[in-house]
Amino acid sequence: MNVRQAKRPKEKVINGSNHVPSTVGNLKNTESQQINEKRLSDFFVSKLVVEINSQVAQFRELLVHIGTARDSPETREKIRKLRRGCVDTCKHTSQLLIPQMRG
């Protein structure tokens, strides 16, 4: 049997495309999956940073009203809730970022 007649692994049809299973392919899939997970994590972290920025801007806008005619118990409650939400978002973001920075 020459090189042209060598048996090829059976091809599987996955999502409409032919796929030849191999250990090298599995390694590449694992690396590819890790890259995709990192991209997704980076995307998610960037969305969280944008959310933090938005919350801080809203927080600042509400703080401007403290001690003015627009100051009220409702405004102060909004400030408390927004502050708590911002702190929680910051903690969540740091939990995602710190392992990436160490790794």
Biopython code that builds the backbone (N, CA, C, O; Angstrom):
import numpy as np
from Bio.PDB.StructureBuilder import StructureBuilder

atoms = [
    (1, "MET", "N", (0.862, -1.161, 0.000)),
    (1, "MET", "CA", (0.000, 0.000, 0.000)),
    (1, "MET", "C", (0.912, 1.230, 0.000)),
    (1, "MET", "O", (1.801, 1.349, 0.843)),
    (2, "ASN", "N", (0.687, 2.137, -0.946)),
    (2, "ASN", "CA", (1.507, 3.343, -0.986)),
    (2, "ASN", "C", (0.817, 4.475, -0.229)),
    (2, "ASN", "O", (-0.260, 4.286, 0.337)),
    (3, "VAL", "N", (1.437, 5.642, -0.222)),
    (3, "VAL", "CA", (0.943, 6.778, 0.556)),
    (3, "VAL", "C", (-0.448, 7.186, 0.105)),
    (3, "VAL", "O", (-1.289, 7.527, 0.937)),
    (4, "ARG", "N", (-0.705, 7.157, -1.182)),
    (4, "ARG", "CA", (-2.021, 7.555, -1.689)),
    (4, "ARG", "C", (-3.123, 6.594, -1.278)),
    (4, "ARG", "O", (-4.287, 6.983, -1.183)),
    (5, "GLN", "N", (-2.766, 5.353, -1.037)),
    (5, "GLN", "CA", (-3.766, 4.352, -0.690)),
    (5, "GLN", "C", (-3.937, 4.196, 0.821)),
    (5, "GLN", "O", (-4.766, 3.405, 1.271)),
    (6, "ALA", "N", (-3.174, 4.931, 1.591)),
    (6, "ALA", "CA", (-3.260, 4.812, 3.043)),
    (6, "ALA", "C", (-4.673, 5.155, 3.500)),
    (6, "ALA", "O", (-5.323, 6.049, 2.960)),
    (7, "LYS", "N", (-5.125, 4.423, 4.507)),
    (7, "LYS", "CA", (-6.469, 4.654, 5.014)),
    (7, "LYS", "C", (-6.507, 5.941, 5.811)),
    (7, "LYS", "O", (-5.634, 6.204, 6.638)),
    (8, "ARG", "N", (-7.512, 6.725, 5.554)),
    (8, "ARG", "CA", (-7.736, 7.951, 6.308)),
    (8, "ARG", "C", (-8.777, 7.667, 7.369)),
    (8, "ARG", "O", (-9.648, 6.820, 7.172)),
    (9, "PRO", "N", (-8.698, 8.367, 8.498)),
    (9, "PRO", "CA", (-9.741, 8.188, 9.513)),
    (9, "PRO", "C", (-11.089, 8.581, 8.924)),
    (9, "PRO", "O", (-11.184, 9.480, 8.088)),
    (10, "LYS", "N", (-12.129, 7.889, 9.379)),
    (10, "LYS", "CA", (-13.467, 8.230, 8.907)),
    (10, "LYS", "C", (-13.791, 9.657, 9.286)),
    (10, "LYS", "O", (-13.488, 10.110, 10.390)),
    (11, "GLU", "N", (-14.409, 10.356, 8.358)),
    (11, "GLU", "CA", (-14.790, 11.733, 8.617)),
    (11, "GLU", "C", (-16.161, 11.772, 9.252)),
    (11, "GLU", "O", (-17.066, 11.038, 8.856)),
    (12, "LYS", "N", (-16.303, 12.617, 10.219)),
    (12, "LYS", "CA", (-17.594, 12.833, 10.855)),
    (12, "LYS", "C", (-18.144, 14.149, 10.330)),
    (12, "LYS", "O", (-17.390, 15.080, 10.046)),
    (13, "VAL", "N", (-19.438, 14.217, 10.205)),
    (13, "VAL", "CA", (-20.052, 15.473, 9.813)),
    (13, "VAL", "C", (-20.530, 16.154, 11.089)),
    (13, "VAL", "O", (-21.418, 15.660, 11.783)),
    (14, "ILE", "N", (-19.914, 17.308, 11.383)),
    (14, "ILE", "CA", (-20.258, 18.082, 12.570)),
    (14, "ILE", "C", (-20.679, 19.461, 12.103)),
    (14, "ILE", "O", (-19.907, 20.177, 11.466)),
    (15, "ASN", "N", (-21.916, 19.828, 12.427)),
    (15, "ASN", "CA", (-22.456, 21.134, 12.033)),
    (15, "ASN", "C", (-22.310, 21.376, 10.535)),
    (15, "ASN", "O", (-22.008, 22.492, 10.113)),
    (16, "GLY", "N", (-22.520, 20.353, 9.744)),
    (16, "GLY", "CA", (-22.503, 20.513, 8.302)),
    (16, "GLY", "C", (-21.114, 20.518, 7.694)),
    (16, "GLY", "O", (-20.995, 20.692, 6.481)),
    (17, "SER", "N", (-20.047, 20.335, 8.480)),
    (17, "SER", "CA", (-18.707, 20.319, 7.908)),
    (17, "SER", "C", (-18.045, 18.993, 8.249)),
    (17, "SER", "O", (-18.374, 18.366, 9.256)),
    (18, "ASN", "N", (-17.111, 18.569, 7.403)),
    (18, "ASN", "CA", (-16.384, 17.331, 7.640)),
    (18, "ASN", "C", (-15.322, 17.559, 8.701)),
    (18, "ASN", "O", (-14.660, 18.597, 8.721)),
    (19, "HIS", "N", (-15.170, 16.591, 9.572)),
    (19, "HIS", "CA", (-14.235, 16.722, 10.679)),
    (19, "HIS", "C", (-13.478, 15.409, 10.809)),
    (19, "HIS", "O", (-14.089, 14.345, 10.906)),
    (20, "VAL", "N", (-12.143, 15.480, 10.811)),
    (20, "VAL", "CA", (-11.318, 14.294, 10.990)),
    (20, "VAL", "C", (-10.798, 14.309, 12.415)),
    (20, "VAL", "O", (-10.028, 15.199, 12.778)),
    (21, "PRO", "N", (-11.208, 13.329, 13.244)),
    (21, "PRO", "CA", (-10.756, 13.323, 14.635)),
    (21, "PRO", "C", (-9.271, 12.997, 14.730)),
    (21, "PRO", "O", (-8.777, 12.141, 13.997)),
    (22, "SER", "N", (-8.567, 13.662, 15.615)),
    (22, "SER", "CA", (-7.165, 13.365, 15.874)),
    (22, "SER", "C", (-6.792, 13.923, 17.238)),
    (22, "SER", "O", (-7.467, 14.806, 17.768)),
    (23, "THR", "N", (-5.704, 13.394, 17.803)),
    (23, "THR", "CA", (-5.274, 13.903, 19.094)),
    (23, "THR", "C", (-4.727, 15.312, 18.951)),
    (23, "THR", "O", (-4.874, 16.127, 19.862)),
    (24, "VAL", "N", (-4.102, 15.608, 17.831)),
    (24, "VAL", "CA", (-3.609, 16.966, 17.598)),
    (24, "VAL", "C", (-4.795, 17.916, 17.522)),
    (24, "VAL", "O", (-4.743, 19.024, 18.056)),
    (25, "GLY", "N", (-5.859, 17.486, 16.862)),
    (25, "GLY", "CA", (-7.066, 18.304, 16.764)),
    (25, "GLY", "C", (-7.662, 18.564, 18.135)),
    (25, "GLY", "O", (-8.122, 19.670, 18.418)),
    (26, "ASN", "N", (-7.657, 17.535, 18.997)),
    (26, "ASN", "CA", (-8.188, 17.709, 20.348)),
    (26, "ASN", "C", (-7.357, 18.706, 21.140)),
    (26, "ASN", "O", (-7.895, 19.504, 21.907)),
    (27, "LEU", "N", (-6.034, 18.656, 20.950)),
    (27, "LEU", "CA", (-5.168, 19.611, 21.626)),
    (27, "LEU", "C", (-5.469, 21.020, 21.126)),
    (27, "LEU", "O", (-5.559, 21.964, 21.911)),
    (28, "LYS", "N", (-5.623, 21.149, 19.808)),
    (28, "LYS", "CA", (-5.936, 22.455, 19.247)),
    (28, "LYS", "C", (-7.300, 22.929, 19.733)),
    (28, "LYS", "O", (-7.487, 24.117, 19.998)),
    (29, "ASN", "N", (-8.262, 21.999, 19.853)),
    (29, "ASN", "CA", (-9.581, 22.372, 20.348)),
    (29, "ASN", "C", (-9.499, 22.875, 21.781)),
    (29, "ASN", "O", (-10.176, 23.838, 22.142)),
    (30, "THR", "N", (-8.669, 22.227, 22.606)),
    (30, "THR", "CA", (-8.510, 22.649, 23.991)),
    (30, "THR", "C", (-7.892, 24.043, 24.044)),
    (30, "THR", "O", (-8.353, 24.902, 24.795)),
    (31, "GLU", "N", (-6.844, 24.265, 23.244)),
    (31, "GLU", "CA", (-6.217, 25.584, 23.196)),
    (31, "GLU", "C", (-7.206, 26.619, 22.677)),
    (31, "GLU", "O", (-7.298, 27.730, 23.200)),
    (32, "SER", "N", (-7.935, 26.237, 21.651)),
    (32, "SER", "CA", (-8.928, 27.139, 21.074)),
    (32, "SER", "C", (-10.015, 27.460, 22.085)),
    (32, "SER", "O", (-10.462, 28.603, 22.184)),
    (33, "GLN", "N", (-10.438, 26.452, 22.835)),
    (33, "GLN", "CA", (-11.458, 26.664, 23.862)),
    (33, "GLN", "C", (-10.938, 27.605, 24.942)),
    (33, "GLN", "O", (-11.675, 28.470, 25.415)),
    (34, "GLN", "N", (-9.670, 27.446, 25.339)),
    (34, "GLN", "CA", (-9.088, 28.334, 26.349)),
    (34, "GLN", "C", (-9.014, 29.764, 25.830)),
    (34, "GLN", "O", (-9.284, 30.709, 26.571)),
    (35, "ILE", "N", (-8.651, 29.926, 24.567)),
    (35, "ILE", "CA", (-8.589, 31.264, 23.968)),
    (35, "ILE", "C", (-9.978, 31.877, 23.922)),
    (35, "ILE", "O", (-10.155, 33.053, 24.240)),
    (36, "ASN", "N", (-10.968, 31.075, 23.524)),
    (36, "ASN", "CA", (-12.347, 31.575, 23.470)),
    (36, "ASN", "C", (-12.855, 31.951, 24.859)),
    (36, "ASN", "O", (-13.542, 32.960, 25.014)),
    (37, "GLU", "N", (-12.523, 31.149, 25.868)),
    (37, "GLU", "CA", (-12.929, 31.455, 27.238)),
    (37, "GLU", "C", (-12.279, 32.752, 27.711)),
    (37, "GLU", "O", (-12.919, 33.552, 28.394)),
    (38, "LYS", "N", (-11.008, 32.965, 27.353)),
    (38, "LYS", "CA", (-10.315, 34.195, 27.732)),
    (38, "LYS", "C", (-10.961, 35.394, 27.042)),
    (38, "LYS", "O", (-11.168, 36.434, 27.668)),
    (39, "ARG", "N", (-11.277, 35.253, 25.759)),
    (39, "ARG", "CA", (-11.935, 36.348, 25.047)),
    (39, "ARG", "C", (-13.286, 36.671, 25.668)),
    (39, "ARG", "O", (-13.634, 37.840, 25.836)),
    (40, "LEU", "N", (-14.044, 35.639, 26.009)),
    (40, "LEU", "CA", (-15.342, 35.843, 26.640)),
    (40, "LEU", "C", (-15.169, 36.519, 27.994)),
    (40, "LEU", "O", (-15.919, 37.432, 28.340)),
    (41, "SER", "N", (-14.179, 36.068, 28.755)),
    (41, "SER", "CA", (-13.910, 36.665, 30.064)),
    (41, "SER", "C", (-13.491, 38.128, 29.900)),
    (41, "SER", "O", (-13.952, 38.995, 30.643)),
    (42, "ASP", "N", (-12.610, 38.402, 28.920)),
    (42, "ASP", "CA", (-12.188, 39.781, 28.670)),
    (42, "ASP", "C", (-13.379, 40.649, 28.290)),
    (42, "ASP", "O", (-13.503, 41.782, 28.754)),
    (43, "PHE", "N", (-14.253, 40.113, 27.446)),
    (43, "PHE", "CA", (-15.441, 40.850, 27.017)),
    (43, "PHE", "C", (-16.343, 41.135, 28.220)),
    (43, "PHE", "O", (-16.850, 42.245, 28.378)),
    (44, "PHE", "N", (-16.535, 40.126, 29.060)),
    (44, "PHE", "CA", (-17.393, 40.270, 30.233)),
    (44, "PHE", "C", (-16.810, 41.293, 31.204)),
    (44, "PHE", "O", (-17.542, 42.121, 31.747)),
    (45, "VAL", "N", (-15.505, 41.241, 31.425)),
    (45, "VAL", "CA", (-14.843, 42.188, 32.323)),
    (45, "VAL", "C", (-14.981, 43.603, 31.769)),
    (45, "VAL", "O", (-15.252, 44.538, 32.523)),
    (46, "SER", "N", (-14.799, 43.766, 30.468)),
    (46, "SER", "CA", (-14.924, 45.112, 29.895)),
    (46, "SER", "C", (-16.345, 45.640, 30.044)),
    (46, "SER", "O", (-16.537, 46.834, 30.273)),
    (47, "LYS", "N", (-17.333, 44.775, 29.920)),
    (47, "LYS", "CA", (-18.724, 45.192, 30.143)),
    (47, "LYS", "C", (-18.932, 45.613, 31.600)),
    (47, "LYS", "O", (-19.633, 46.588, 31.873)),
    (48, "LEU", "N", (-18.329, 44.885, 32.526)),
    (48, "LEU", "CA", (-18.449, 45.233, 33.945)),
    (48, "LEU", "C", (-17.784, 46.576, 34.242)),
    (48, "LEU", "O", (-18.301, 47.368, 35.030)),
    (49, "VAL", "N", (-16.640, 46.830, 33.611)),
    (49, "VAL", "CA", (-15.958, 48.108, 33.825)),
    (49, "VAL", "C", (-16.827, 49.258, 33.302)),
    (49, "VAL", "O", (-16.917, 50.307, 33.940)),
    (50, "VAL", "N", (-17.457, 49.064, 32.158)),
    (50, "VAL", "CA", (-18.372, 50.079, 31.622)),
    (50, "VAL", "C", (-19.536, 50.292, 32.584)),
    (50, "VAL", "O", (-19.962, 51.425, 32.806)),
    (51, "GLU", "N", (-20.049, 49.204, 33.154)),
    (51, "GLU", "CA", (-21.152, 49.299, 34.121)),
    (51, "GLU", "C", (-20.711, 50.072, 35.374)),
    (51, "GLU", "O", (-21.460, 50.903, 35.886)),
    (52, "ILE", "N", (-19.501, 49.797, 35.860)),
    (52, "ILE", "CA", (-18.985, 50.522, 37.024)),
    (52, "ILE", "C", (-18.881, 52.007, 36.710)),
    (52, "ILE", "O", (-19.268, 52.847, 37.523)),
    (53, "ASN", "N", (-18.367, 52.327, 35.547)),
    (53, "ASN", "CA", (-18.236, 53.723, 35.142)),
    (53, "ASN", "C", (-19.599, 54.413, 35.123)),
    (53, "ASN", "O", (-19.730, 55.551, 35.574)),
    (54, "SER", "N", (-20.589, 53.737, 34.612)),
    (54, "SER", "CA", (-21.946, 54.287, 34.557)),
    (54, "SER", "C", (-22.505, 54.500, 35.969)),
    (54, "SER", "O", (-23.108, 55.534, 36.256)),
    (55, "GLN", "N", (-22.300, 53.516, 36.840)),
    (55, "GLN", "CA", (-22.795, 53.625, 38.211)),
    (55, "GLN", "C", (-22.124, 54.770, 38.963)),
    (55, "GLN", "O", (-22.780, 55.483, 39.723)),
    (56, "VAL", "N", (-20.823, 54.949, 38.755)),
    (56, "VAL", "CA", (-20.111, 56.036, 39.423)),
    (56, "VAL", "C", (-20.634, 57.389, 38.927)),
    (56, "VAL", "O", (-20.792, 58.317, 39.720)),
    (57, "ALA", "N", (-20.902, 57.506, 37.627)),
    (57, "ALA", "CA", (-21.448, 58.754, 37.080)),
    (57, "ALA", "C", (-22.830, 59.049, 37.674)),
    (57, "ALA", "O", (-23.126, 60.190, 38.028)),
    (58, "GLN", "N", (-23.672, 58.017, 37.782)),
    (58, "GLN", "CA", (-24.998, 58.197, 38.381)),
    (58, "GLN", "C", (-24.878, 58.586, 39.855)),
    (58, "GLN", "O", (-25.616, 59.441, 40.345)),
    (59, "PHE", "N", (-23.946, 57.950, 40.549)),
    (59, "PHE", "CA", (-23.701, 58.223, 41.960)),
    (59, "PHE", "C", (-23.310, 59.695, 42.142)),
    (59, "PHE", "O", (-23.818, 60.379, 43.031)),
    (60, "ARG", "N", (-22.410, 60.163, 41.296)),
    (60, "ARG", "CA", (-21.968, 61.554, 41.368)),
    (60, "ARG", "C", (-23.138, 62.511, 41.137)),
    (60, "ARG", "O", (-23.281, 63.510, 41.843)),
    (61, "GLU", "N", (-23.964, 62.202, 40.154)),
    (61, "GLU", "CA", (-25.115, 63.060, 39.855)),
    (61, "GLU", "C", (-26.065, 63.162, 41.052)),
    (61, "GLU", "O", (-26.606, 64.231, 41.332)),
    (62, "LEU", "N", (-26.260, 62.063, 41.741)),
    (62, "LEU", "CA", (-27.131, 62.089, 42.919)),
    (62, "LEU", "C", (-26.488, 62.838, 44.090)),
    (62, "LEU", "O", (-27.171, 63.551, 44.825)),
    (63, "LEU", "N", (-25.176, 62.675, 44.257)),
    (63, "LEU", "CA", (-24.486, 63.348, 45.366)),
    (63, "LEU", "C", (-24.546, 64.866, 45.239)),
    (63, "LEU", "O", (-24.538, 65.578, 46.243)),
    (64, "VAL", "N", (-24.604, 65.353, 44.021)),
    (64, "VAL", "CA", (-24.662, 66.801, 43.797)),
    (64, "VAL", "C", (-25.906, 67.403, 44.458)),
    (64, "VAL", "O", (-25.898, 68.576, 44.830)),
    (65, "HIS", "N", (-26.959, 66.622, 44.605)),
    (65, "HIS", "CA", (-28.219, 67.118, 45.151)),
    (65, "HIS", "C", (-28.280, 67.120, 46.684)),
    (65, "HIS", "O", (-29.213, 67.672, 47.267)),
    (66, "ILE", "N", (-27.289, 66.505, 47.331)),
    (66, "ILE", "CA", (-27.277, 66.495, 48.796)),
    (66, "ILE", "C", (-27.114, 67.937, 49.299)),
    (66, "ILE", "O", (-26.226, 68.662, 48.850)),
    (67, "GLY", "N", (-27.975, 68.337, 50.227)),
    (67, "GLY", "CA", (-27.899, 69.672, 50.809)),
    (67, "GLY", "C", (-28.567, 70.746, 49.977)),
    (67, "GLY", "O", (-28.466, 71.929, 50.302)),
    (68, "THR", "N", (-29.250, 70.358, 48.907)),
    (68, "THR", "CA", (-29.974, 71.335, 48.085)),
    (68, "THR", "C", (-31.469, 71.111, 48.264)),
    (68, "THR", "O", (-31.895, 70.265, 49.049)),
    (69, "ALA", "N", (-32.246, 71.871, 47.534)),
    (69, "ALA", "CA", (-33.708, 71.731, 47.594)),
    (69, "ALA", "C", (-34.150, 70.360, 47.073)),
    (69, "ALA", "O", (-35.227, 69.882, 47.429)),
    (70, "ARG", "N", (-33.322, 69.725, 46.230)),
    (70, "ARG", "CA", (-33.691, 68.408, 45.673)),
    (70, "ARG", "C", (-33.301, 67.249, 46.589)),
    (70, "ARG", "O", (-33.580, 66.092, 46.276)),
    (71, "ASP", "N", (-32.667, 67.549, 47.703)),
    (71, "ASP", "CA", (-32.299, 66.523, 48.678)),
    (71, "ASP", "C", (-33.572, 65.980, 49.323)),
    (71, "ASP", "O", (-34.453, 66.743, 49.720)),
    (72, "SER", "N", (-33.657, 64.676, 49.420)),
    (72, "SER", "CA", (-34.828, 64.047, 50.035)),
    (72, "SER", "C", (-34.439, 62.659, 50.542)),
    (72, "SER", "O", (-33.388, 62.131, 50.178)),
    (73, "PRO", "N", (-35.285, 62.076, 51.381)),
    (73, "PRO", "CA", (-35.009, 60.697, 51.828)),
    (73, "PRO", "C", (-34.941, 59.716, 50.652)),
    (73, "PRO", "O", (-34.167, 58.760, 50.679)),
    (74, "GLU", "N", (-35.754, 59.959, 49.628)),
    (74, "GLU", "CA", (-35.740, 59.078, 48.453)),
    (74, "GLU", "C", (-34.400, 59.173, 47.720)),
    (74, "GLU", "O", (-33.846, 58.163, 47.286)),
    (75, "THR", "N", (-33.891, 60.397, 47.588)),
    (75, "THR", "CA", (-32.592, 60.593, 46.927)),
    (75, "THR", "C", (-31.493, 59.888, 47.708)),
    (75, "THR", "O", (-30.623, 59.237, 47.131)),
    (76, "ARG", "N", (-31.545, 60.025, 49.013)),
    (76, "ARG", "CA", (-30.529, 59.380, 49.844)),
    (76, "ARG", "C", (-30.633, 57.848, 49.774)),
    (76, "ARG", "O", (-29.617, 57.155, 49.825)),
    (77, "GLU", "N", (-31.833, 57.335, 49.660)),
    (77, "GLU", "CA", (-32.016, 55.882, 49.505)),
    (77, "GLU", "C", (-31.476, 55.418, 48.149)),
    (77, "GLU", "O", (-30.862, 54.355, 48.056)),
    (78, "LYS", "N", (-31.703, 56.207, 47.107)),
    (78, "LYS", "CA", (-31.150, 55.884, 45.777)),
    (78, "LYS", "C", (-29.628, 55.848, 45.841)),
    (78, "LYS", "O", (-28.989, 54.977, 45.252)),
    (79, "ILE", "N", (-29.058, 56.810, 46.566)),
    (79, "ILE", "CA", (-27.600, 56.858, 46.712)),
    (79, "ILE", "C", (-27.095, 55.602, 47.412)),
    (79, "ILE", "O", (-26.104, 55.008, 46.986)),
    (80, "ARG", "N", (-27.773, 55.197, 48.486)),
    (80, "ARG", "CA", (-27.365, 53.978, 49.221)),
    (80, "ARG", "C", (-27.421, 52.747, 48.321)),
    (80, "ARG", "O", (-26.486, 51.947, 48.291)),
    (81, "LYS", "N", (-28.528, 52.600, 47.586)),
    (81, "LYS", "CA", (-28.691, 51.433, 46.710)),
    (81, "LYS", "C", (-27.653, 51.434, 45.587)),
    (81, "LYS", "O", (-27.072, 50.397, 45.266)),
    (82, "LEU", "N", (-27.431, 52.592, 45.004)),
    (82, "LEU", "CA", (-26.471, 52.692, 43.910)),
    (82, "LEU", "C", (-25.053, 52.414, 44.406)),
    (82, "LEU", "O", (-24.276, 51.740, 43.731)),
    (83, "ARG", "N", (-24.725, 52.928, 45.575)),
    (83, "ARG", "CA", (-23.416, 52.677, 46.163)),
    (83, "ARG", "C", (-23.209, 51.185, 46.413)),
    (83, "ARG", "O", (-22.156, 50.632, 46.094)),
    (84, "ARG", "N", (-24.227, 50.543, 46.989)),
    (84, "ARG", "CA", (-24.130, 49.106, 47.272)),
    (84, "ARG", "C", (-23.960, 48.305, 45.975)),
    (84, "ARG", "O", (-23.141, 47.388, 45.905)),
    (85, "GLY", "N", (-24.732, 48.659, 44.965)),
    (85, "GLY", "CA", (-24.624, 47.976, 43.673)),
    (85, "GLY", "C", (-23.258, 48.168, 43.041)),
    (85, "GLY", "O", (-22.703, 47.237, 42.458)),
    (86, "CYS", "N", (-22.714, 49.371, 43.155)),
    (86, "CYS", "CA", (-21.394, 49.660, 42.594)),
    (86, "CYS", "C", (-20.304, 48.868, 43.328)),
    (86, "CYS", "O", (-19.394, 48.326, 42.701)),
    (87, "VAL", "N", (-20.405, 48.809, 44.637)),
    (87, "VAL", "CA", (-19.431, 48.040, 45.424)),
    (87, "VAL", "C", (-19.491, 46.561, 45.032)),
    (87, "VAL", "O", (-18.452, 45.923, 44.859)),
    (88, "ASP", "N", (-20.691, 46.021, 44.894)),
    (88, "ASP", "CA", (-20.841, 44.610, 44.498)),
    (88, "ASP", "C", (-20.257, 44.357, 43.110)),
    (88, "ASP", "O", (-19.577, 43.353, 42.895)),
    (89, "THR", "N", (-20.518, 45.258, 42.177)),
    (89, "THR", "CA", (-19.983, 45.110, 40.820)),
    (89, "THR", "C", (-18.460, 45.191, 40.834)),
    (89, "THR", "O", (-17.795, 44.445, 40.114)),
    (90, "CYS", "N", (-17.904, 46.082, 41.638)),
    (90, "CYS", "CA", (-16.444, 46.199, 41.759)),
    (90, "CYS", "C", (-15.838, 44.913, 42.331)),
    (90, "CYS", "O", (-14.805, 44.448, 41.850)),
    (91, "LYS", "N", (-16.469, 44.348, 43.342)),
    (91, "LYS", "CA", (-15.972, 43.094, 43.935)),
    (91, "LYS", "C", (-16.004, 41.965, 42.907)),
    (91, "LYS", "O", (-15.044, 41.205, 42.777)),
    (92, "HIS", "N", (-17.108, 41.866, 42.184)),
    (92, "HIS", "CA", (-17.245, 40.817, 41.173)),
    (92, "HIS", "C", (-16.196, 40.978, 40.079)),
    (92, "HIS", "O", (-15.593, 39.999, 39.640)),
    (93, "THR", "N", (-15.982, 42.209, 39.643)),
    (93, "THR", "CA", (-14.994, 42.475, 38.598)),
    (93, "THR", "C", (-13.593, 42.138, 39.092)),
    (93, "THR", "O", (-12.803, 41.548, 38.354)),
    (94, "SER", "N", (-13.280, 42.501, 40.317)),
    (94, "SER", "CA", (-11.938, 42.202, 40.843)),
    (94, "SER", "C", (-11.721, 40.693, 40.959)),
    (94, "SER", "O", (-10.607, 40.212, 40.750)),
    (95, "GLN", "N", (-12.771, 39.948, 41.288)),
    (95, "GLN", "CA", (-12.653, 38.489, 41.365)),
    (95, "GLN", "C", (-12.358, 37.887, 40.000)),
    (95, "GLN", "O", (-11.730, 36.832, 39.918)),
    (96, "LEU", "N", (-12.798, 38.533, 38.931)),
    (96, "LEU", "CA", (-12.499, 38.059, 37.586)),
    (96, "LEU", "C", (-11.129, 38.533, 37.112)),
    (96, "LEU", "O", (-10.436, 37.802, 36.404)),
    (97, "LEU", "N", (-10.734, 39.731, 37.487)),
    (97, "LEU", "CA", (-9.490, 40.317, 37.006)),
    (97, "LEU", "C", (-8.248, 39.788, 37.704)),
    (97, "LEU", "O", (-7.246, 39.517, 37.043)),
    (98, "ILE", "N", (-8.288, 39.638, 38.997)),
    (98, "ILE", "CA", (-7.088, 39.265, 39.749)),
    (98, "ILE", "C", (-6.495, 37.925, 39.290)),
    (98, "ILE", "O", (-5.278, 37.839, 39.126)),
    (99, "PRO", "N", (-7.297, 36.883, 39.076)),
    (99, "PRO", "CA", (-6.700, 35.632, 38.567)),
    (99, "PRO", "C", (-6.055, 35.808, 37.184)),
    (99, "PRO", "O", (-5.039, 35.178, 36.893)),
    (100, "GLN", "N", (-6.637, 36.656, 36.338)),
    (100, "GLN", "CA", (-6.047, 36.890, 35.015)),
    (100, "GLN", "C", (-4.714, 37.607, 35.135)),
    (100, "GLN", "O", (-3.783, 37.324, 34.382)),
    (101, "MET", "N", (-4.618, 38.531, 36.076)),
    (101, "MET", "CA", (-3.382, 39.292, 36.250)),
    (101, "MET", "C", (-2.280, 38.405, 36.816)),
    (101, "MET", "O", (-1.108, 38.591, 36.490)),
    (102, "ARG", "N", (-2.639, 37.457, 37.648)),
    (102, "ARG", "CA", (-1.646, 36.550, 38.235)),
    (102, "ARG", "C", (-1.209, 35.485, 37.255)),
    (102, "ARG", "O", (-0.069, 35.022, 37.306)),
    (103, "GLY", "N", (-2.109, 35.089, 36.355)),
    (103, "GLY", "CA", (-1.831, 33.996, 35.422)),
    (103, "GLY", "C", (-1.235, 34.430, 34.192)),
    (103, "GLY", "O", (-0.950, 33.609, 33.320)),
]
sb = StructureBuilder()
sb.init_structure("model")
sb.init_model(0)
sb.init_chain("A")
sb.init_seg("    ")
for serial, (resi, resn, name, xyz) in enumerate(atoms, 1):
    if name == "N":
        sb.init_residue(resn, " ", resi, " ")
    sb.init_atom(name, np.array(xyz, "f"), 0.0, 1.0, " ", f" {name:<3s}", serial, name[0])
structure = sb.get_structure()
